[in-house]
Amino acid sequence: MKIYADILFAINFSMDFISFFITSMIMRRKINKKRILLASAFGGIYGVVDILLNLDTIISIVVSVLSSLIMCLIAYHEKTIRRFIGMYIVHWGISATLGGFMSILYSFLNSVLGKYIENYTYSQVYTGARFFIALALAIIISTVFGRFFSSEKSVKSTTINVVVNKCSYSIEALCDSGNLLTEPISGKAVILINAESDLGRKIEEIPEIFKRFIPYKSVGGNGMIKGIIPEKIEINGSERAGIIAPISKINFAGYEACVPSVLVN
């Protein structure tokens, strides 16, 4: 059996790219196209090398797991191990599901379309044609699937520039219309910041006397967070009045902060 390295690379690259794309949409993570393309290229190269080396089954499984881990490290920039493990598990599930779907679809095309295509083409050509028909359908499905998740509920983000104690911070923030938190005395909107970020740690170091206490209610219960009024908040080139409050164990869809839509519009 002849194996064409360029075709094998294209197949693995395409399938990996689709898997990364769907995983990012499901986990509502910001899609970094360059990182996903690079990870998919790595997967395509691995697919060719794996065939050429013809490793034992156990070794092949171990190498496959390690290569998948490297691919996810390239594709996703997660700041905590827990978030990365979540992305890794979902990616594995999507890859397995997509691989199974392709196998079923390929078998279906073999049984239904094979007798028609085979009459008019050489066997090598029609075998490749069936695969690329299946691949085209998979791309269409994944595109529709991605647009379904990103239509009205797409993740919108913005860059906010904050000055605290004469130190400037540029932060990629999630715009959330559901963030209605305000400081009760001044009525200023509250920008939630990841407590593990550089700005979050900087605010934690500020003495309590300079902080504002902000009560909140959520599905998980009630509580109190502490924030500060920074020297400057700039969003989309305009200065805004607001409060920055660090909070722990909160996921902002991969962003460092969550800014109320009222401050962006």
Secondary structure, 3 states (H helix, E strand, C coil): CCCCHHHHHHHHHHHHHHHHHHHHHHCCCCCCHHHHHHHHHHHHHHHHHHHHHCCCHHHHHHHHHHHHHHHHHHHCCCCCHHHHHHHHHHHHHHHHHHHHHHHHHHHHHHHHHHHHHCCCCCHHHHHHHHHHHHHHHHHHHHHHHHHHHHCCCCCCEEEEEEEECCEEEEEEEEEECCCCCECCCCCCEEEEEECCCHHHHHHHCCCHHHCEEEEEEECCEEEEEEEECCCEEEECCEECCCEEEEECCCCECCECEEEEHHHHC
